[in-house]
Amino acid sequence: MPSLTYLQLLRQRHVRQVLVAASLSRLGGRMVTLAIVLYALERFHSPTLVGWVAFASLAPGLAVSPLAGALLDRLGAVSAIAVDMIASALLLFVFVAASLGGTMTVPVMMSLVALFSLTSPLSAAAVRVLIPRLVSPEELDRANALDAGSYAIIDVVGPAFAGVLIGLLGPHFCLLTIGALYLMAAIALLPLVGIHAVSGATNTTSLLREAIGGVLHVLRHPSLRGVAVAYSLYQVSMGVLIVVVPVVLSRELGLGGKAETATGALFAVAGLAGGLGALATGYLRTGNRERHFIGLGALFSALAIFPLGAFFGIWGLVSAIVIVGFCAGPVDVGLLSLRQRRTEPRWLSRVLAVSMSLNLSGLPLGSALAGILVTHSATMALSVAAAASLLAAFAVYALVPERNV
């Protein structure tokens, strides 16, 4: 049977609806990370605080993701995404109200950002649970490529849109816009009501026990355990770049609209490059070569960050970010396909939530570390980012079995 093209996959109603809802939520998520980082930098003028804000926007959600996976089994994927979207929108409205009302202090900001992150694992895992239920195993790579490739449009539009909105209309208007996007994502889910992923959970088992079972399953599974180590190291690099790029550009261009717009534009171009990388990977098909796509993507990311990004000035950094963006495409498609192919369907919800948490654990750590290092030396921070990607490349070959075991 001939393979479906990308266009044919998009014409499948449920696939298209999942991607539309996911894209709206991800657009808000991509914008909000940059918006909050720029808000904190402009209001409190502290790169170290920016690192901790980025940490707070990710770490609490990662910590509770095992419970989120168990809850996802009970709520169903569609309801889980809706809960996340509505809660996120409400918290953003509270954030803006606190800022406009003059009650925004560092503790208040950190608390709201941490609360915001708590529901994020629900929608992040739910989308990846739905996709393999909607396509055949033969089309999984291309469906995952569309999923990862949708980040291309989001990474192009999101940072650029956020940068322009903040630069022209201020952070409050930007955050309100993001809240509206989350509500639109919840509304877009209505046609998906009734679609449920296969679940291995039962209501007779406690939520905590189900969460612990998911954690133990991932830790005992050689492939999932190995890729968690490798990808978390890779995400340390991404966490460093989230902080270093806006700080370096603000030093070069000065605080204000110019630096914010440039930051958004650079991340937008990197996102476009990532989408091209993802679609190229889906066209080639990962098959049983997922490790190679992940390992080589991490290796070339390391080489781009150091020495290119570290020693060749502002244009070297710009070039490095674009290369890293392109390499993220094959890394992400390889990760998605490997994780879905090597997980039993009845475990998928809990495994995805837990493994995504472990995989992304390096992101907030990288952001917090970068906030400390960049005050002393941007080159030092970038060298740490490169080292983390290099270690990720080695880890994927050393720890992830060639075949599913």
C-alpha positions in Angstrom: 0.0 0.0 0.0 1.5 3.4 -1.0 2.4 5.8 1.7 0.2 8.7 2.4 1.6 12.1 1.5 1.7 14.9 4.0 -1.2 16.6 2.3 -3.3 13.3 2.4 -2.6 13.0 6.1 -3.8 16.6 6.7 -7.0 15.8 4.8 -7.9 13.2 7.4 -10.4 15.0 9.6 -9.2 13.9 13.0 -5.6 14.3 12.3 -6.2 17.8 11.1 -8.3 18.7 14.1 -5.7 17.4 16.5 -3.0 19.4 14.8 -5.1 22.6 14.8 -5.9 22.4 18.5 -2.3 21.4 19.3 -0.9 24.3 17.2 -3.1 26.9 18.9 -2.0 25.7 22.4 1.6 25.5 21.3 1.6 28.9 19.8 0.5 30.3 23.1 3.1 28.2 24.9 5.9 29.3 22.6 4.9 33.0 23.0 4.5 32.9 26.7 8.0 31.6 27.4 9.6 34.4 25.6 7.0 37.0 26.8 7.6 36.2 30.5 11.4 36.1 30.0 11.3 39.5 28.3 8.9 40.9 30.9 11.1 39.8 33.8 14.2 41.2 32.1 12.6 44.6 31.4 10.9 45.0 34.8 13.6 43.7 37.1 16.8 44.1 35.0 18.4 40.9 36.4 19.7 38.1 34.0 20.0 35.8 37.0 16.3 36.3 37.8 15.5 35.6 34.2 17.1 32.2 34.5 15.1 31.4 37.6 11.9 32.6 35.9 12.6 30.2 33.0 13.3 27.5 35.5 10.0 28.1 37.4 8.0 28.1 34.1 9.1 24.5 33.5 10.3 22.6 36.6 7.0 22.4 38.6 5.2 20.9 35.6 7.9 18.4 35.0 7.9 17.4 38.7 4.1 16.6 38.7 4.1 14.9 35.3 3.8 11.4 36.6 0.5 12.3 38.3 -0.5 14.1 35.1 0.1 10.9 33.1 -2.2 8.9 35.5 -4.8 11.7 35.4 -4.6 11.7 31.6 -5.6 8.1 31.6 -8.8 9.0 33.6 -9.7 12.2 32.0 -9.0 11.2 28.4 -6.7 13.1 26.1 -9.2 15.7 24.8 -10.4 16.7 28.3 -6.8 16.8 29.6 -5.9 19.4 26.9 -9.0 21.4 27.7 -8.2 21.6 31.4 -4.7 22.8 30.6 -5.9 25.5 28.2 -8.5 26.9 30.5 -6.3 27.0 33.5 -3.4 28.6 31.6 -5.7 31.3 30.2 -7.0 32.2 33.7 -3.5 32.4 35.2 -2.3 34.7 32.5 -5.3 37.0 33.1 -4.4 37.0 36.9 -0.7 37.7 36.0 -1.7 40.8 33.9 -4.2 42.0 36.6 -1.4 41.8 39.3 1.0 43.7 37.1 -1.4 46.4 36.2 -2.6 46.6 39.8 0.9 47.3 41.1 1.1 44.1 43.2 3.6 42.3 40.9 6.7 41.5 43.0 9.3 38.8 42.4 7.6 36.3 44.7 4.2 36.9 43.1 5.7 36.5 39.6 7.5 33.3 40.5 4.4 31.8 42.1 2.2 32.6 39.2 4.7 31.3 36.7 5.2 28.1 38.7 1.4 27.5 38.9 1.2 28.1 35.2 3.5 25.2 34.6 1.7 22.7 36.6 -1.0 21.7 34.1 1.3 21.9 31.0 2.2 18.1 31.0 -1.5 17.3 30.4 -1.7 18.8 26.9 1.9 18.0 26.0 1.4 14.3 26.6 -2.2 14.1 25.4 -1.3 15.2 21.8 1.3 12.5 21.5 -1.1 9.9 22.9 -3.7 10.8 20.2 -1.5 10.8 17.2 -0.5 7.1 17.1 -4.2 6.2 17.6 -5.2 8.1 14.5 -2.7 6.8 11.9 -1.3 3.4 10.8 2.2 2.3 12.1 3.5 2.9 8.6 2.5 6.5 8.6 3.7 7.2 12.2 6.9 8.9 11.1 5.2 11.3 8.7 2.4 12.1 11.3 5.2 12.8 13.8 7.0 14.9 11.3 3.8 16.9 10.8 3.5 17.2 14.6 7.1 18.3 15.0 6.9 20.4 11.8 3.9 22.3 13.2 6.4 23.6 15.7 8.1 25.2 12.7 5.2 27.5 12.0 4.7 28.0 15.7 8.4 28.8 16.2 8.3 31.2 13.3 5.1 33.0 14.2 5.3 32.6 18.0 8.6 34.4 18.9 8.2 37.0 16.2 4.6 37.7 17.2 5.5 37.9 20.8 8.5 40.1 20.1 6.5 42.5 18.0 3.5 42.7 20.4 5.8 43.4 23.4 7.9 45.9 21.4 4.9 47.8 20.0 2.1 47.3 22.5 3.8 46.1 25.7 3.9 42.8 27.6 0.4 43.1 29.1 -1.3 43.1 25.7 0.9 40.2 24.6 0.0 38.1 27.6 -3.7 38.8 27.1 -3.4 37.7 23.5 -1.8 34.5 24.6 -4.7 33.9 27.0 -7.1 34.3 24.2 -5.1 31.8 22.1 -5.5 29.2 24.9 -9.2 29.7 25.0 -9.4 29.3 21.2 -7.5 26.0 21.6 -10.1 24.8 24.1 -12.9 25.7 21.7 -11.1 24.0 18.8 -11.2 20.7 20.7 -15.0 20.5 20.6 -15.0 18.3 17.4 -12.7 15.9 19.1 -15.0 15.0 21.9 -15.4 11.3 22.1 -11.9 10.4 20.9 -10.0 8.5 23.6 -6.6 6.9 23.6 -6.2 3.3 24.8 -5.6 3.3 28.5 -4.2 0.8 30.9 -5.5 2.6 34.0 -8.5 1.6 36.1 -10.5 3.6 38.6 -9.9 0.9 41.2 -6.2 1.9 41.5 -5.2 5.0 43.3 -3.9 7.9 41.2 -0.6 7.9 43.1 -0.1 4.2 42.5 -0.7 4.6 38.8 1.8 7.5 38.7 4.4 5.4 40.5 3.8 2.5 38.1 4.4 4.8 35.2 7.7 6.0 36.6 8.9 2.5 37.4 8.0 1.3 33.9 10.1 4.0 32.3 13.0 3.5 34.6 13.0 -0.3 33.9 12.7 0.1 30.2 16.2 0.2 28.6 15.1 2.3 25.6 13.0 4.8 27.5 15.5 5.1 30.2 18.4 5.6 27.8 16.6 8.2 25.7 15.6 10.1 28.8 19.2 10.6 29.8 20.3 11.5 26.3 17.5 13.9 25.6 17.6 15.6 29.0 21.3 16.4 28.3 20.3 17.8 24.9 17.6 20.0 26.6 20.2 21.5 28.9 21.6 23.2 25.8 18.2 24.5 24.8 17.6 25.8 28.3 20.9 27.7 28.1 20.0 29.3 24.8 16.6 30.5 25.9 18.4 32.7 28.4 21.6 33.6 26.6 20.1 34.7 23.4 17.9 37.5 24.8 20.6 38.6 27.2 23.3 38.8 24.5 21.0 40.7 22.1 19.9 43.1 24.8 23.6 43.9 25.5 24.3 44.4 21.8 21.1 46.3 20.9 20.1 47.8 24.3 16.9 47.0 26.3 13.7 47.9 24.6 11.7 47.1 21.5 14.6 46.6 19.1 16.3 43.8 21.1 12.9 42.2 21.8 11.9 42.2 18.2 15.4 40.8 17.2 15.1 38.0 19.8 11.7 37.0 18.5 12.9 37.1 14.9 15.9 35.0 15.5 13.9 32.3 17.3 11.4 32.5 14.5 14.0 31.7 11.8 15.4 28.9 14.0 11.8 27.5 14.2 11.4 27.6 10.4 14.7 25.7 10.1 13.5 23.1 12.6 10.4 22.6 10.7 12.3 21.9 7.5 14.5 19.5 9.4 11.5 17.7 10.8 9.7 17.4 7.4 13.0 16.1 5.8 13.3 13.5 8.5 9.7 12.4 8.0 10.3 12.0 4.3 13.4 9.9 4.9 11.6 7.8 7.5 13.5 6.9 10.7 12.6 3.2 10.7 14.9 1.6 13.1 17.5 4.5 12.7 16.0 6.8 15.3 19.2 6.7 17.4 21.2 8.1 14.4 18.8 11.0 13.9 18.9 11.9 17.6 22.7 11.4 18.0 23.8 13.2 14.8 21.4 16.1 15.5 22.8 16.6 19.0 26.4 16.4 17.7 25.9 19.0 15.0 24.1 21.2 17.5 27.2 21.1 19.8 29.5 22.0 16.9 27.2 25.0 16.0 27.1 26.3 19.5 30.8 26.0 20.1 32.9 27.4 18.6 30.6 29.1 16.0 28.2 30.7 18.5 30.7 31.4 21.2 33.6 33.0 19.3 32.3 34.6 16.1 30.3 37.5 17.5 26.7 38.3 17.0 26.5 36.9 13.6 28.2 33.7 14.7 25.5 33.4 17.4 22.7 34.0 14.9 24.1 31.3 12.6 24.5 28.9 15.4 20.9 29.3 16.6 19.6 28.6 13.0 21.7 25.5 12.7 20.6 24.3 16.1 17.0 24.9 15.1 17.4 22.8 11.9 19.0 20.0 13.9 16.1 20.0 16.4 13.8 18.7 13.7 15.5 15.2 13.2 16.2 15.0 17.0 12.5 15.5 17.8 11.1 13.2 15.1 13.5 10.5 16.1 12.6 10.9 19.7 8.8 10.8 19.1 8.9 7.8 16.8 11.3 5.8 19.1 9.2 6.4 22.2 5.9 5.6 20.5 7.2 2.5 18.7 8.8 1.0 21.8 5.9 1.6 24.2 3.0 -0.7 24.7 -0.3 1.0 23.9 -1.8 0.4 27.4 1.1 2.2 29.0 1.3 5.1 26.5 -0.4 7.9 28.5 1.6 7.4 31.6 4.9 6.6 29.8 4.6 9.7 27.6 4.0 12.0 30.6 6.8 10.5 32.7 9.3 10.2 29.9 8.5 13.7 28.6 9.2 15.0 32.1 12.5 13.1 32.3 13.4 14.1 28.8 12.8 17.8 29.4 14.3 17.9 32.9 17.4 19.5 31.4 15.6 22.5 30.1 14.9 24.3 33.4 18.3 23.2 34.7 20.0 24.8 31.7 18.0 28.0 32.1 18.8 28.3 35.8 22.5 27.6 35.1 22.6 30.0 32.2 21.2 32.8 34.3 24.1 32.4 36.7 26.8 31.9 34.1 25.8 34.6 31.6 26.3 37.4 34.2 30.0 36.5 34.1 30.5 35.3 30.5 28.2 34.4 27.6 31.0 32.3 26.1 31.2 30.2 29.3 27.4 29.6 29.2 27.6 28.6 25.5 30.5 26.2 26.1 28.3 24.5 28.8 25.5 24.3 26.2 27.8 22.7 23.6 29.2 20.2 26.1 25.7 19.1 27.1 24.7 18.4 23.4 28.0 16.5 22.9 27.3 14.3 25.9 23.8 13.8 24.6 25.2 12.5 21.3 27.4 10.0 23.1 24.7 9.0 25.5 22.1 8.0 22.8 24.5 5.5 21.3 25.8 4.2 24.7 22.5 3.9 26.5 19.7 3.3 23.9 19.6 -0.2 22.6 19.7 -0.6 18.8 16.5 -2.7 19.0 13.5 -2.6 21.3 14.2 -4.7 24.4 
